[in-house]
Amino acid sequence: MPTDLEQIATIRTQTLARMVEITAQPKPSYEIDGQRVDWATYLKQLQATVAWCDEQLSAGEPFEERTQAGT
């Protein structure tokens, strides 16, 4: 079973792939039968998802803290 970080990395990859799809052939926003499809808002939501994934992945990475002892 994949770890949480592996799943977040997968979500990031899938979201980026979806962004490529919708920006390759941009579509206008529209409304049909009271249902609004706003592609610009959808793209912003995808960008926010990638940013969230980046934050989670960087928080989960091991880090090294350097300190210097006083003399």
Backbone as CSV, one residue per row, in Angstrom:
resi,resn,N_x,N_y,N_z,CA_x,CA_y,CA_z,C_x,C_y,C_z
1,MET,0.841,-1.177,0.000,0.000,0.000,0.000,0.888,1.244,0.000
2,PRO,0.578,2.204,-0.877,1.421,3.400,-0.944,1.313,4.241,0.332
3,THR,2.411,4.913,0.632,2.420,5.801,1.792,1.595,7.054,1.475
4,ASP,1.316,7.839,2.508,0.582,9.090,2.303,1.325,10.003,1.322
5,LEU,2.640,10.103,1.489,3.417,10.970,0.598,3.393,10.464,-0.843
6,GLU,3.412,9.163,-1.019,3.313,8.605,-2.371,1.950,8.919,-2.984
7,GLN,0.906,8.850,-2.180,-0.433,9.174,-2.679,-0.540,10.655,-3.038
8,ILE,0.049,11.515,-2.215,0.043,12.955,-2.514,0.817,13.220,-3.796
9,ALA,1.932,12.542,-3.991,2.710,12.698,-5.222,1.884,12.252,-6.430
10,THR,1.111,11.196,-6.275,0.243,10.724,-7.357,-0.844,11.752,-7.666
11,ILE,-1.456,12.306,-6.632,-2.471,13.343,-6.830,-1.871,14.526,-7.578
12,ARG,-0.664,14.916,-7.200,0.019,16.035,-7.874,0.233,15.725,-9.349
13,THR,0.721,14.538,-9.636,0.978,14.138,-11.022,-0.315,14.122,-11.837
14,GLN,-1.378,13.566,-11.267,-2.663,13.507,-11.965,-3.237,14.914,-12.200
15,THR,-3.077,15.783,-11.210,-3.591,17.148,-11.339,-2.829,17.897,-12.421
16,LEU,-1.512,17.752,-12.446,-0.724,18.400,-13.496,-1.118,17.887,-14.883
17,ALA,-1.368,16.595,-14.992,-1.796,16.024,-16.272,-3.132,16.625,-16.706
18,ARG,-4.033,16.795,-15.757,-5.337,17.403,-16.082,-5.169,18.851,-16.516
19,MET,-4.243,19.567,-15.873,-3.974,20.958,-16.262,-3.439,21.032,-17.692
20,VAL,-2.595,20.084,-18.052,-2.074,20.033,-19.418,-3.226,19.830,-20.400
21,GLU,-4.133,18.926,-20.062,-5.276,18.641,-20.941,-6.147,19.874,-21.170
22,ILE,-6.494,20.577,-20.095,-7.437,21.688,-20.258,-6.782,22.949,-20.804
23,THR,-5.473,23.072,-20.667,-4.817,24.257,-21.229,-4.356,24.028,-22.671
24,ALA,-4.271,22.783,-23.082,-3.873,22.491,-24.460,-4.946,22.969,-25.446
25,GLN,-6.191,22.847,-25.048,-7.310,23.291,-25.876,-8.284,24.053,-24.980
26,PRO,-7.950,25.316,-24.681,-8.804,26.088,-23.765,-10.245,26.191,-24.264
27,LYS,-11.154,26.182,-23.310,-12.576,26.271,-23.632,-13.164,27.490,-22.924
28,PRO,-14.186,28.081,-23.486,-14.817,29.216,-22.806,-15.707,28.728,-21.662
29,SER,-15.916,29.614,-20.705,-16.872,29.308,-19.634,-18.271,29.437,-20.214
30,TYR,-19.212,28.683,-19.659,-20.574,28.724,-20.185,-21.569,28.305,-19.106
31,GLU,-22.841,28.513,-19.415,-23.919,28.120,-18.518,-24.997,27.426,-19.339
32,ILE,-25.405,26.245,-18.874,-26.459,25.482,-19.537,-27.437,25.009,-18.474
33,ASP,-28.681,25.287,-18.675,-29.742,24.852,-17.760,-29.412,25.177,-16.303
34,GLY,-28.878,26.363,-16.073,-28.571,26.797,-14.718,-27.281,26.252,-14.138
35,GLN,-26.579,25.432,-14.900,-25.304,24.895,-14.427,-24.175,25.665,-15.089
36,ARG,-23.302,26.258,-14.268,-22.204,27.064,-14.779,-20.922,26.248,-14.829
37,VAL,-20.233,26.332,-15.944,-18.920,25.701,-16.098,-17.925,26.830,-16.318
38,ASP,-17.077,27.049,-15.308,-16.112,28.150,-15.356,-14.707,27.551,-15.381
39,TRP,-14.121,27.509,-16.561,-12.820,26.858,-16.746,-11.702,27.585,-16.024
40,ALA,-11.768,28.917,-15.947,-10.721,29.672,-15.253,-10.718,29.323,-13.763
41,THR,-11.891,29.222,-13.163,-11.983,28.851,-11.753,-11.501,27.424,-11.542
42,TYR,-11.854,26.540,-12.452,-11.422,25.147,-12.364,-9.895,25.065,-12.415
43,LEU,-9.278,25.828,-13.317,-7.820,25.836,-13.425,-7.196,26.356,-12.134
44,LYS,-7.768,27.383,-11.538,-7.258,27.903,-10.263,-7.363,26.857,-9.159
45,GLN,-8.437,26.093,-9.162,-8.589,25.021,-8.167,-7.525,23.951,-8.356
46,LEU,-7.241,23.628,-9.604,-6.189,22.638,-9.879,-4.828,23.172,-9.433
47,GLN,-4.568,24.448,-9.696,-3.300,25.055,-9.273,-3.176,25.032,-7.748
48,ALA,-4.277,25.291,-7.057,-4.265,25.253,-5.593,-3.999,23.832,-5.094
49,THR,-4.521,22.837,-5.792,-4.273,21.450,-5.422,-2.795,21.116,-5.552
50,VAL,-2.172,21.561,-6.651,-0.737,21.312,-6.842,0.068,22.012,-5.748
51,ALA,-0.299,23.243,-5.415,0.405,23.978,-4.359,0.276,23.251,-3.019
52,TRP,-0.927,22.750,-2.717,-1.132,21.996,-1.481,-0.263,20.741,-1.467
53,CYS,-0.237,20.048,-2.582,0.589,18.836,-2.676,2.060,19.179,-2.450
54,ASP,2.521,20.266,-3.064,3.913,20.684,-2.883,4.223,20.951,-1.412
55,GLU,3.301,21.623,-0.724,3.493,21.905,0.702,3.576,20.617,1.508
56,GLN,2.673,19.689,1.230,2.654,18.429,1.967,3.913,17.614,1.700
57,LEU,4.343,17.599,0.452,5.531,16.825,0.099,6.786,17.427,0.715
58,SER,6.888,18.756,0.715,8.085,19.366,1.297,8.091,19.236,2.815
59,ALA,6.909,19.224,3.431,6.832,19.041,4.884,7.205,17.617,5.282
60,GLY,7.010,16.680,4.377,7.283,15.282,4.685,8.700,14.857,4.372
61,GLU,9.467,15.757,3.751,10.843,15.411,3.410,11.725,15.506,4.651
62,PRO,12.702,14.629,4.739,13.643,14.743,5.852,14.441,16.046,5.710
63,PHE,14.826,16.603,6.816,15.600,17.827,6.752,16.771,17.726,7.710
64,GLU,17.731,18.583,7.485,18.921,18.597,8.309,19.031,19.981,8.935
65,GLU,19.244,20.023,10.234,19.388,21.294,10.921,20.840,21.426,11.360
66,ARG,21.469,22.509,10.965,22.865,22.724,11.343,22.917,23.736,12.467
67,THR,23.683,23.407,13.463,23.879,24.321,14.573,25.371,24.476,14.808
68,GLN,25.718,25.532,15.493,27.133,25.758,15.777,27.246,26.009,17.266
69,ALA,28.092,25.253,17.890,28.293,25.407,19.330,29.154,26.640,19.586
70,GLY,28.798,27.358,20.627,29.588,28.534,21.006,30.892,28.121,21.673
71,THR,31.890,28.958,21.570,33.181,28.626,22.185,33.428,29.448,23.412
